[in-house]
Amino acid sequence: MRRTVTILMIGVGLTLTVVSYFFWATPWCATSVSCSNPRVPWTAALVVLGILIAFSAAIFYTVYKGRE
């Protein structure tokens, strides 16, 4: 169970980070002022949350020992 939860946490964290950065952040253009505004206003918080989830997987793997 420990390995499964750790892999899921890493997967969810990386997916949230990649989707937030590439699809919800600033559009890929550099010609107008509207290109500087993100599509979703809280995209930066979602990127940080994804990174925190992925890194907390290591903490979970270390702390949770399972049933003995």
KADABEL-V73913 format. One record per backbone hydrogen bond with DSSP energy under -0.5 kcal/mol. CO is the residue of the C=O (numbers start at 1). NH is the residue of the N-H. If there is no record, write none. Layout:
co;nh
CO;NH
CO;NH
This chain:
co;nh
1;5
2;6
3;7
4;8
5;9
6;10
7;11
8;12
9;13
10;14
11;15
12;16
13;17
14;18
15;19
16;20
17;21
18;22
19;23
19;24
20;24
20;25
24;39
24;40
25;39
27;29
32;35
33;36
34;37
37;27
40;43
42;46
43;47
44;48
45;49
46;50
47;51
48;52
49;53
50;54
51;55
52;56
53;57
54;57
55;58
55;59
56;60
57;61
58;62
59;63
60;64
63;65
